[in-house]
Amino acid sequence: MKIGIIGAMHQEIQIIKNIIKPYHIKNLINSKIYIGMFKTHEIFLIQSGIGKVSAAIACMTLIQLCKIDLIINSGSAGGLIKTLSIGDLIVPKKICYYDVNLKNFGYSLGQIPTYPKFFRVNNVLFNFFKEVSKQFQLPFYTGIIVSGDSFVRKKVYVNQLKHHFSSAVAVDMESAAIGQVCYKFNIPFIVIKSISDASDNSATVNFKKNIDIASLQSSNFVKIILENIITI
């Protein structure tokens, strides 16, 4: 199986890069794709860069030029609920944009015309993740991740997000764009994020302090998934 893995930052792909050694590098659309084997799976790893458009370009590259079978988005996220701690894992059932507003045309907040409001992760993959989580005693939170092109760093913004998206547990800057591309091309996808900060007034400092921890947690879960996944 060909598996595409997308991380926005170098910290978010470094551990996975190490586990697929020896890899070779393919340069496509000014991006480096690290291609290696893990067990029987061919892994295509890309650092997308930060933000929705960057993530969408990376996802399109993997789907169109590498012909992958599924996408995993791994990395960090900001927490939106008080029960989350640094390093906690999030595997959402669905994701959406928080910075799309066409309500005056009859669409839901977060919905782009011709697309659903929420992009749902592959249900078979999600259930498989739950089984692996139980087996290896690696609990994760689920719910909704909301995505937008801003780093959320104030409590007032958290309150606004929770007001509009009451089931949201975390916020990031990439996963909804990846979900949209995968929806368009009918590619199964899943999202694995780890909490780096609480999206509050200390978020910038805490993100810089904890990005390595969050990257380690999400990457280790990806590794366990790759060790156990067979097919979908």
C-alpha positions as CSV (number, residue, x, y, z in Angstrom):
1,M,0.0,0.0,0.0
2,K,1.2,3.5,-0.8
3,I,0.7,5.8,2.2
4,G,1.1,9.6,2.1
5,I,2.1,11.3,5.3
6,I,1.9,15.1,5.6
7,G,3.4,17.3,8.3
8,A,3.6,21.0,8.2
9,M,6.9,21.6,10.0
10,H,10.3,19.8,10.0
11,Q,9.8,18.8,13.6
12,E,6.5,17.0,12.6
13,I,8.2,14.8,10.0
14,Q,11.7,14.2,11.4
15,I,10.9,11.1,13.4
16,I,8.9,9.5,10.6
17,K,11.7,10.4,8.2
18,N,14.1,8.4,10.5
19,I,11.8,5.3,10.5
20,I,11.6,5.0,6.7
21,K,15.4,5.0,6.2
22,P,17.0,4.3,3.8
23,Y,14.8,6.7,1.8
24,H,15.3,8.5,-1.4
25,I,14.2,12.0,-2.2
26,K,12.0,13.0,-5.1
27,N,11.6,16.7,-5.9
28,L,8.2,17.6,-7.2
29,I,6.7,21.1,-7.5
30,N,9.5,22.5,-5.4
31,S,8.9,20.1,-2.6
32,K,11.0,17.2,-1.3
33,I,9.2,13.9,-0.9
34,Y,10.9,11.3,1.2
35,I,10.1,7.9,-0.2
36,G,11.0,4.8,1.8
37,M,9.6,1.4,2.9
38,F,8.1,0.5,6.2
39,K,7.3,-3.2,6.4
40,T,5.4,-3.8,3.2
41,H,4.2,-0.2,2.7
42,E,5.7,2.4,0.5
43,I,5.7,5.7,2.5
44,F,5.6,9.1,0.8
45,L,6.5,11.8,3.4
46,I,6.2,15.5,2.7
47,Q,6.7,18.7,4.7
48,S,3.9,20.8,3.4
49,G,4.7,24.1,5.1
50,I,2.2,26.0,7.3
51,G,-1.3,26.9,6.3
52,K,-4.3,25.7,4.3
53,V,-3.0,26.3,0.7
54,S,0.4,24.8,1.5
55,A,-1.3,21.7,2.9
56,A,-3.6,21.4,-0.1
57,I,-0.7,21.7,-2.5
58,A,1.2,18.9,-0.7
59,C,-1.9,16.7,-0.6
60,M,-2.5,17.2,-4.3
61,T,1.1,16.4,-5.1
62,L,0.9,13.1,-3.2
63,I,-2.4,12.1,-4.8
64,Q,-1.8,13.2,-8.4
65,L,1.9,12.5,-8.8
66,C,2.6,9.7,-6.4
67,K,-0.7,7.9,-6.7
68,I,-1.0,7.1,-3.0
69,D,-3.8,5.0,-1.5
70,L,-4.4,7.0,1.7
71,I,-3.3,10.1,3.5
72,I,-2.2,10.6,7.1
73,N,-1.9,14.2,8.4
74,S,0.3,14.2,11.5
75,G,1.5,17.1,13.7
76,S,0.6,19.5,16.4
77,A,-2.6,21.4,17.3
78,G,-3.9,23.9,19.9
79,G,-6.3,22.7,22.5
80,L,-9.8,24.1,22.8
81,I,-11.0,22.2,25.9
82,K,-9.7,22.4,29.4
83,T,-9.3,18.7,29.9
84,L,-6.5,18.5,27.3
85,S,-2.8,18.5,28.4
86,I,0.4,19.0,26.4
87,G,1.1,15.9,24.4
88,D,-2.4,14.5,24.4
89,L,-3.4,12.8,21.2
90,I,-6.3,13.9,19.0
91,V,-7.9,11.8,16.3
92,P,-10.9,13.7,15.0
93,K,-13.9,12.1,13.4
94,K,-14.4,15.2,11.3
95,I,-12.8,18.5,10.5
96,C,-13.9,21.8,9.1
97,Y,-12.8,25.4,8.4
98,Y,-13.5,28.1,11.0
99,D,-12.6,31.0,8.8
100,V,-15.0,30.4,5.9
101,N,-18.3,32.4,6.0
102,L,-20.8,32.3,3.2
103,K,-23.9,32.2,5.5
104,N,-25.5,35.1,3.6
105,F,-25.7,32.6,0.6
106,G,-27.4,30.0,2.7
107,Y,-24.3,27.9,3.7
108,S,-23.3,26.8,7.1
109,L,-20.4,28.6,8.8
110,G,-17.2,26.8,7.7
111,Q,-18.8,25.4,4.5
112,I,-17.5,26.0,1.0
113,P,-20.0,25.8,-1.8
114,T,-20.4,22.4,-3.4
115,Y,-18.6,20.8,-0.4
116,P,-20.1,19.5,2.9
117,K,-19.5,21.5,6.0
118,F,-17.5,18.7,7.6
119,F,-14.9,16.5,6.0
120,R,-15.1,13.1,7.7
121,V,-12.1,10.9,8.2
122,N,-12.3,7.3,6.8
123,N,-14.5,5.3,9.2
124,V,-12.6,2.0,8.7
125,L,-9.3,3.8,9.5
126,F,-10.9,5.5,12.6
127,N,-12.1,2.2,14.0
128,F,-8.8,0.6,13.3
129,F,-7.1,3.5,15.2
130,K,-9.4,2.9,18.2
131,E,-8.5,-0.8,18.3
132,V,-4.7,0.0,18.1
133,S,-5.3,2.7,20.8
134,K,-6.8,0.1,23.2
135,Q,-4.2,-2.5,22.4
136,F,-1.2,-0.3,23.0
137,Q,-2.9,1.8,25.8
138,L,-2.5,5.0,23.9
139,P,-5.8,6.9,24.5
140,F,-6.8,9.7,22.2
141,Y,-9.5,12.4,22.3
142,T,-11.9,12.7,19.4
143,G,-14.4,15.2,18.2
144,I,-13.9,18.0,15.7
145,I,-10.7,19.8,14.7
146,V,-11.3,23.3,13.1
147,S,-8.7,24.8,10.7
148,G,-7.9,28.3,9.6
149,D,-5.0,30.4,8.5
150,S,-4.4,32.0,11.9
151,F,-2.4,30.8,14.9
152,V,-5.0,31.0,17.7
153,R,-3.4,32.6,20.7
154,K,-6.0,34.4,22.7
155,K,-8.7,33.1,25.0
156,V,-11.3,35.4,23.4
157,Y,-10.7,33.6,20.1
158,V,-11.1,30.2,21.8
159,N,-14.4,31.3,23.2
160,Q,-15.6,32.4,19.7
161,L,-14.6,29.1,18.2
162,K,-16.4,27.2,20.9
163,H,-19.4,29.3,20.5
164,H,-19.6,28.5,16.8
165,F,-18.2,24.9,16.9
166,S,-19.3,23.5,20.3
167,S,-17.9,20.0,19.6
168,A,-14.4,21.3,18.6
169,V,-11.6,20.0,20.7
170,A,-8.6,21.4,18.9
171,V,-7.5,23.9,16.2
172,D,-4.9,23.7,13.5
173,M,-3.9,25.3,10.2
174,E,-3.9,22.4,7.8
175,S,-6.2,19.4,8.3
176,A,-9.4,20.8,6.8
177,A,-7.6,21.7,3.6
178,I,-6.3,18.1,3.4
179,G,-9.7,16.8,4.1
180,Q,-11.2,18.9,1.3
181,V,-8.6,17.6,-1.2
182,C,-9.1,14.0,-0.1
183,Y,-12.9,14.4,-0.4
184,K,-12.6,15.8,-3.9
185,F,-10.4,12.9,-5.1
186,N,-12.1,10.2,-2.9
187,I,-9.0,9.3,-1.1
188,P,-9.3,7.9,2.5
189,F,-7.6,10.1,5.1
190,I,-7.0,10.3,8.8
191,V,-5.7,13.0,11.1
192,I,-3.4,12.5,14.1
193,K,-2.5,15.6,16.1
194,S,-0.9,16.2,19.5
195,I,-1.5,19.2,21.7
196,S,1.3,21.8,21.8
197,D,-0.6,24.6,23.6
198,A,-3.9,25.7,24.9
199,S,-4.6,28.4,22.2
200,D,-4.6,31.0,24.9
201,N,-2.5,34.1,25.7
202,S,0.5,31.9,26.4
203,A,0.1,29.9,23.2
204,T,3.1,31.3,21.3
205,V,5.6,30.6,24.1
206,N,4.1,27.2,24.8
207,F,4.0,26.2,21.2
208,K,7.7,26.9,20.8
209,K,8.4,25.1,24.0
210,N,6.3,22.0,23.2
211,I,6.4,21.5,19.5
212,D,9.0,18.8,19.9
213,I,6.9,16.9,22.5
214,A,3.8,17.2,20.3
215,S,5.7,16.0,17.2
216,L,7.1,13.1,19.1
217,Q,3.7,12.0,20.4
218,S,2.0,12.2,17.0
219,S,4.9,10.6,15.2
220,N,5.1,7.7,17.6
221,F,1.4,7.0,17.1
222,V,1.9,7.1,13.4
223,K,4.7,4.6,13.8
224,I,2.5,2.2,15.7
225,I,-0.2,2.5,13.1
226,L,2.2,1.8,10.3
227,E,3.4,-1.3,12.2
228,N,-0.1,-2.7,12.4
229,I,-2.0,-1.5,9.4
230,I,-2.7,-4.1,6.7
231,T,-5.2,-2.6,4.3
232,I,-8.5,-0.6,4.2
